[in-house]
Amino acid sequence: MSTIRRLIYRDVLRSIAFVTLGFLCLFFFFDFVDELDAVGKGLTDAYRMPQALAYVLLQIPSHLYELLPIAVLIGTIFVLSNLARSSEFTILRTSGLGPWRALRMLLVLGSAFVVITAAVGDYVSPWASRTAQLLKSQHQGYLLSAGLTGGWLRETRETRTFAVNMLSIEQDGSIKQPRIFEFDERGFLVSQTNAASAGIGPEGWLLKDARRQEFQTRNPDGSAHVTITELPYYAWHSTLTADMVSVALLRPERMKTLDLFEYIGHLEANGQDAQRYEIEFWRKVFYPLSCLVMVVLALPFAYLHFRQSGIAGYVFGGVMIGISFFLLNNVFGYIGNLRNWLPWITAAAPGLIYSLLSLGAFGWLVLRR
């Protein structure tokens, strides 16, 4: 049985590697063509072809994380279909490879890809995405990853609420052009502090070239005026850390699972909506498990009877199944966010649907026929 396992594993791994490489080359080409519009633009005019090439290369781990389950499905279908077409799988079945043993063999292989997918999505992809954004920020002079207004954070302290806006984060971790808005318990603006940059330390933020405006509207005589103070340095005590800032400037799907969990706690503690981040957190948990679903979905293809020209159609069907899973996974995320569905159900629904389909196909085609 170890010989059979080595035979199937070798062919499946080779096929998955080939499919993954093909998809990554395709995405690299599209990303590079799309990035050509940004070459030579920016405040510093230093974003050139080498920087654009490095930026696109750093996007590859994110694509790898998204494509691995689909590549597992397509690669496994291709190998099992070839074995069925050449009657090799029939010989393996007569040699003692029963359906449950074949399923267990593929699940072991799928478990390895679960670990690989989780590692890429939780460590390699967030690091590469953050490095890519910092690279672009350094050479273009700005970074608008969180939208045209930059990133926003909120902090609540007793009767005061602070809304913090950040345009970008520099290579050394400093914040560019932070704006801090302070509100009282009634929601009225108390002060606004602008700065050229800010460094984040363990005790708070140190703002450089700060301009502080204090709005005094509770004078006994009913008058109101604004006090403007310009300071070379201004210390602002805050619990907002550098990790929270980088998280606010990253898209949720490019964040680490632990960062998502901590950021969700921060949003809930400050009374902010965390639905989008909760959905993405549970997607991070369930998405690697889809590799197991894909190998189960591919197993019935080994029990089909192929003609010489019929294998291409089945492989194409497998490709369409993988693409439909990817699309359904994204659609459920958007709908769940709009409809306020339970985050874990929203994230788990595509995997559950395809698990039922794969188990149904396995039971009908493999066990009954």
Phi, psi and omega per residue, in radians:
M1 nan -0.522 3.103
S2 -1.132 -0.581 3.093
T3 -1.146 -0.738 3.090
I4 -1.107 -0.723 -3.128
R5 -1.099 -0.771 3.130
R6 -1.121 -0.673 3.140
L7 -1.085 -0.862 -3.095
I8 -1.225 -0.784 -3.118
Y9 -1.073 -0.728 -3.123
R10 -1.092 -0.824 -3.117
D11 -1.181 -0.701 -3.124
V12 -1.170 -0.783 3.128
L13 -1.083 -0.717 3.115
R14 -1.126 -0.723 -3.136
S15 -1.188 -0.726 3.118
I16 -1.114 -0.724 3.115
A17 -1.086 -0.711 3.134
F18 -1.157 -0.775 3.134
V19 -1.117 -0.763 3.142
T20 -1.086 -0.764 3.131
L21 -1.092 -0.710 3.124
G22 -1.109 -0.776 3.118
F23 -1.130 -0.749 -3.121
L24 -1.136 -0.669 3.082
C25 -1.111 -0.681 3.126
L26 -1.142 -0.812 3.125
F27 -1.154 -0.631 3.099
F28 -1.077 -0.745 3.132
F29 -1.098 -0.824 3.141
F30 -1.097 -0.764 -3.136
D31 -1.127 -0.698 -3.107
F32 -1.186 -0.725 3.092
V33 -1.099 -0.716 3.132
D34 -1.175 -0.561 -3.091
E35 -1.388 -0.242 -3.133
L36 -1.093 -0.471 3.116
D37 -1.142 -0.449 -3.103
A38 -1.521 -0.166 -3.103
V39 -1.190 2.271 3.123
G40 1.438 0.061 -3.140
K41 -1.927 2.767 -3.131
G42 2.191 3.090 -3.096
L43 -1.291 -0.524 -3.082
T44 -1.792 -0.206 3.139
D45 0.995 0.568 -3.119
A46 -1.895 0.059 -3.128
Y47 -1.546 1.754 -3.053
R48 -2.013 -2.986 -3.080
M49 -1.028 -0.771 3.115
P50 -1.066 -0.698 3.124
Q51 -1.175 -0.690 3.110
A52 -1.130 -0.695 3.109
L53 -1.126 -0.749 3.111
A54 -1.127 -0.693 3.127
Y55 -1.085 -0.764 -3.135
V56 -1.186 -0.674 3.104
L57 -1.093 -0.620 3.131
L58 -1.276 -0.201 3.059
Q59 -1.461 -0.205 -3.066
I60 -1.079 -0.755 3.124
P61 -1.025 -0.613 3.097
S62 -1.141 -0.738 3.078
H63 -1.157 -0.662 3.122
L64 -1.060 -0.745 3.113
Y65 -1.061 -0.722 -3.113
E66 -1.282 -0.549 -2.999
L67 -1.609 -0.295 -3.030
L68 -1.001 -0.845 3.112
P69 -1.042 -0.690 3.122
I70 -1.157 -0.724 3.114
A71 -1.126 -0.653 3.086
V72 -1.075 -0.766 3.134
L73 -1.108 -0.897 -3.063
I74 -1.144 -0.780 -3.140
G75 -1.107 -0.720 3.140
T76 -1.203 -0.720 3.100
I77 -1.060 -0.746 -3.110
F78 -1.089 -0.775 -3.113
V79 -1.193 -0.821 -3.122
L80 -1.150 -0.616 3.096
S81 -1.167 -0.691 3.085
N82 -1.124 -0.712 3.102
L83 -1.118 -0.667 3.116
A84 -1.231 -0.681 -3.111
R85 -1.144 -0.671 -3.128
S86 -1.545 0.116 3.133
S87 1.147 0.177 3.097
E88 -1.175 -0.644 3.136
F89 -1.192 -0.558 3.066
T90 -1.105 -0.697 3.094
I91 -1.138 -0.703 3.105
L92 -1.114 -0.632 3.130
R93 -1.163 -0.723 3.109
T94 -1.227 -0.295 3.117
S95 -1.557 0.042 3.064
G96 1.986 0.094 3.133
L97 -1.502 1.541 3.127
G98 -1.333 2.975 -3.114
P99 -1.034 -0.766 -3.092
W100 -1.226 -0.612 3.093
R101 -1.197 -0.685 3.086
A102 -1.131 -0.702 3.116
L103 -1.120 -0.758 3.134
R104 -1.111 -0.654 3.122
M105 -1.119 -0.755 3.134
L106 -1.241 -0.589 3.110
L107 -1.147 -0.599 3.067
V108 -1.116 -0.760 3.093
L109 -1.128 -0.721 3.108
G110 -1.114 -0.599 3.120
S111 -1.113 -0.633 3.089
A112 -1.104 -0.676 3.119
F113 -1.304 -0.431 3.011
V114 -1.087 -0.778 3.122
V115 -1.141 -0.751 -3.133
I116 -1.115 -0.788 -3.138
T117 -1.094 -0.761 3.134
A118 -1.121 -0.698 -3.137
A119 -1.172 -0.741 3.119
V120 -1.134 -0.765 -3.095
G121 -1.274 -0.427 -3.055
D122 -1.804 -0.291 -3.090
Y123 -2.217 -0.992 -3.028
V124 -1.235 -0.855 -3.078
S125 -1.104 -0.832 3.100
P126 -1.060 -0.716 3.119
W127 -1.110 -0.778 -3.118
A128 -1.156 -0.701 3.134
S129 -1.142 -0.737 3.127
R130 -1.159 -0.715 3.108
T131 -1.122 -0.691 3.129
A132 -1.119 -0.742 -3.135
Q133 -1.192 -0.676 3.087
L134 -1.156 -0.649 3.095
L135 -1.093 -0.785 -3.140
K136 -1.175 -0.659 3.122
S137 -1.135 -0.705 -3.089
Q138 -1.158 -0.671 -3.039
H139 -1.629 -0.381 3.097
Q140 -1.679 -0.392 3.134
G141 1.634 -0.089 3.091
Y142 -2.738 2.864 -3.140
L143 -2.535 2.077 -3.113
L144 -2.067 0.947 -3.080
S145 -1.291 -0.414 -3.102
A146 -1.747 0.269 -3.128
G147 2.014 3.122 -3.078
L148 -1.171 -0.377 -3.124
T149 -1.734 0.126 -3.128
G150 1.409 -2.717 -3.133
G151 -1.831 2.636 -3.111
W152 -2.196 2.454 3.031
L153 -2.333 2.755 -3.130
R154 -2.329 2.476 3.122
E155 -2.423 2.369 -3.137
T156 -2.041 2.263 3.109
R157 -2.334 1.883 3.127
E158 0.888 -1.905 -3.087
T159 -1.700 0.056 -3.098
R160 -1.966 2.497 3.071
T161 -2.190 2.348 -3.105
F162 -2.081 2.276 3.015
A163 -1.947 2.160 -3.033
V164 -2.022 2.213 3.098
N165 -1.974 2.326 -3.124
M166 -2.248 2.253 -3.139
L167 -1.327 -0.778 -3.088
S168 -2.827 2.960 3.050
I169 -2.108 2.321 -3.063
E170 -1.481 3.040 -3.115
Q171 -1.085 -0.581 -3.137
D172 -1.502 0.083 3.111
G173 1.613 -0.034 3.127
S174 -1.377 2.734 -3.096
I175 -1.703 2.357 -3.140
K176 -1.728 2.257 3.072
Q177 0.897 1.029 3.075
P178 -1.321 2.597 3.042
R179 -2.276 2.253 -3.082
I180 -2.077 2.081 3.112
F181 -1.878 2.224 -3.121
E182 -1.934 2.275 -3.127
F183 -2.129 2.590 3.103
D184 -1.528 -3.012 -3.066
E185 -1.173 -0.362 3.118
R186 -1.580 -0.067 3.138
G187 1.571 0.168 3.113
F188 -1.489 2.541 -3.134
L189 -1.240 2.181 -3.129
V190 -1.739 -0.759 -3.116
S191 -2.691 2.789 3.055
Q192 -2.421 2.256 -3.107
T193 -2.146 2.153 3.066
N194 -1.975 2.600 3.125
A195 -2.599 2.767 3.096
A196 -1.268 -0.649 3.129
S197 -2.787 2.945 -3.138
A198 -2.634 2.401 3.022
G199 -1.813 2.521 -3.079
I200 -1.899 2.124 3.114
G201 -2.067 -3.082 -3.122
P202 -1.173 -0.436 -3.109
E203 -1.778 -0.021 3.121
G204 2.517 -2.768 -3.083
W205 -1.828 2.491 3.020
L206 -1.996 1.875 -3.078
L207 -1.556 2.383 -3.133
K208 -1.885 2.399 -3.105
D209 0.941 1.006 -3.053
A210 -1.538 2.574 3.048
R211 -2.244 1.923 -3.030
R212 -1.870 2.247 3.098
Q213 -2.018 2.134 3.120
E214 -1.935 2.193 -3.095
F215 -1.748 1.933 -3.110
Q216 -1.808 1.897 -3.094
T217 -2.102 0.094 -3.100
R218 -2.002 0.648 3.100
N219 -1.256 2.564 -3.117
P220 -1.030 -0.590 -3.118
D221 -1.465 0.070 3.107
G222 1.429 0.027 -3.138
S223 -1.432 2.899 3.125
A224 -2.461 2.439 3.081
H225 -2.656 2.908 -3.087
V226 -2.030 2.278 3.092
T227 -1.829 2.147 -3.105
I228 -1.937 2.208 -3.139
T229 -2.216 2.277 3.081
E230 -1.943 2.198 -3.055
L231 -2.242 2.453 3.074
P232 -1.176 -0.591 3.082
Y233 -2.444 2.479 3.121
Y234 -2.458 2.161 -3.136
A235 -1.601 2.146 3.115
W236 -2.065 1.969 -3.125
H237 -1.312 2.196 -3.065
S238 -2.682 2.721 3.068
T239 -1.685 0.028 3.122
L240 -1.326 2.078 -3.076
T241 -1.671 2.989 3.119
A242 -1.122 -0.588 3.109
D243 -1.122 -0.701 3.116
M244 -1.131 -0.652 3.128
V245 -1.152 -0.818 3.135
S246 -1.119 -0.590 3.087
V247 -1.126 -0.718 -3.127
A248 -1.141 -0.440 -3.138
L249 -1.660 -0.052 3.091
L250 -1.816 2.624 3.025
R251 -1.257 2.551 -3.060
P252 -0.978 -0.647 -3.097
E253 -1.226 -0.205 3.125
R254 -1.776 0.224 -3.070
M255 -1.783 2.749 3.057
K256 -1.280 2.688 -3.123
T257 -1.080 -0.742 -3.141
L258 -1.152 -0.698 3.090
D259 -1.099 -0.700 3.093
L260 -1.083 -0.766 -3.128
F261 -1.084 -0.784 3.141
E262 -1.191 -0.646 -3.137
Y263 -1.219 -0.628 3.064
I264 -1.069 -0.756 3.085
G265 -1.066 -0.681 3.113
H266 -1.140 -0.752 -3.140
L267 -1.131 -0.750 3.139
E268 -1.171 -0.625 3.124
A269 -1.172 -0.441 -3.139
N270 -1.814 0.256 3.053
G271 1.219 0.506 -3.138
Q272 -1.826 2.719 -3.134
D273 -1.262 2.166 -3.115
A274 -2.013 0.279 -3.058
Q275 -1.010 -0.831 -3.101
R276 -1.072 -0.717 -3.106
Y277 -1.312 -0.546 3.082
E278 -1.175 -0.715 3.091
I279 -1.082 -0.761 -3.132
E280 -1.178 -0.578 3.088
F281 -1.088 -0.834 -3.135
W282 -1.231 -0.518 3.029
R283 -1.126 -0.655 3.061
K284 -1.072 -0.593 -3.128
V285 -1.306 -0.758 -2.997
F286 -1.581 -0.461 -3.010
Y287 -1.063 -0.759 3.105
P288 -1.048 -0.511 -3.141
L289 -1.185 -0.268 3.134
S290 -1.148 -0.320 3.059
C291 -1.083 -0.625 3.078
L292 -1.158 -0.713 3.110
V293 -1.078 -0.683 -3.078
M294 -1.178 -0.698 -3.135
V295 -1.227 -0.580 3.070
V296 -1.182 -0.670 3.126
L297 -1.186 -0.482 -3.119
A298 -1.445 -0.403 -3.052
L299 -1.040 -0.739 3.139
P300 -1.013 -0.381 3.130
F301 -1.148 -0.383 3.117
A302 -1.298 -0.287 -3.087
Y303 -1.814 0.110 3.073
L304 -1.468 2.766 3.108
H305 -1.857 2.011 -3.038
F306 -1.805 2.523 2.855
R307 -1.558 3.032 -3.056
Q308 -1.082 -0.630 -3.084
S309 -1.772 0.119 -3.039
G310 -1.641 -0.178 -3.038
I311 -1.227 -0.563 -3.095
A312 -1.090 -0.677 3.132
G313 -1.126 -0.698 3.134
Y314 -1.220 -0.684 3.090
V315 -1.132 -0.706 3.076
F316 -1.080 -0.679 3.071
G317 -1.074 -0.690 3.083
G318 -1.109 -0.676 3.087
V319 -1.068 -0.781 -3.134
M320 -1.139 -0.607 3.087
I321 -1.125 -0.769 3.122
G322 -1.102 -0.754 3.121
I323 -1.138 -0.700 3.134
S324 -1.124 -0.614 3.081
F325 -1.134 -0.759 3.123
F326 -1.070 -0.774 3.135
L327 -1.161 -0.758 -3.131
L328 -1.120 -0.633 3.112
N329 -1.090 -0.731 3.110
N330 -1.248 -0.713 -3.123
V331 -1.105 -0.739 3.115
F332 -1.101 -0.612 3.103
G333 -1.103 -0.776 -3.135
Y334 -1.211 -0.773 -3.123
I335 -1.153 -0.728 3.126
G336 -1.087 -0.614 3.100
N337 -1.221 -0.677 -3.138
L338 -1.269 -0.664 -3.053
R339 -1.641 -0.018 -3.131
N340 1.015 0.770 3.045
W341 -1.252 2.845 3.061
L342 -1.060 2.240 -3.024
P343 -1.013 -0.740 -3.069
W344 -1.234 -0.559 3.075
I345 -1.216 -0.723 3.114
T346 -1.043 -0.738 -3.111
A347 -1.311 -0.580 -3.061
A348 -1.535 -0.303 -3.030
A349 -1.021 -0.852 3.133
P350 -1.033 -0.751 3.112
G351 -1.113 -0.681 3.109
L352 -1.152 -0.726 3.130
I353 -1.065 -0.818 -3.116
Y354 -1.294 -0.453 3.032
S355 -1.140 -0.761 3.109
L356 -1.115 -0.712 3.105
L357 -1.102 -0.759 -3.111
S358 -1.193 -0.725 3.107
L359 -1.177 -0.647 3.078
G360 -1.116 -0.757 3.104
A361 -1.142 -0.683 3.118
F362 -1.131 -0.780 -3.121
G363 -1.174 -0.706 -3.082
W364 -1.346 -0.818 -3.019
L365 -1.469 -0.639 -3.027
V366 -1.579 -0.916 -3.037
L367 -1.369 -0.698 -3.051
R368 -1.545 -0.616 -3.097
R369 -1.768 nan nan
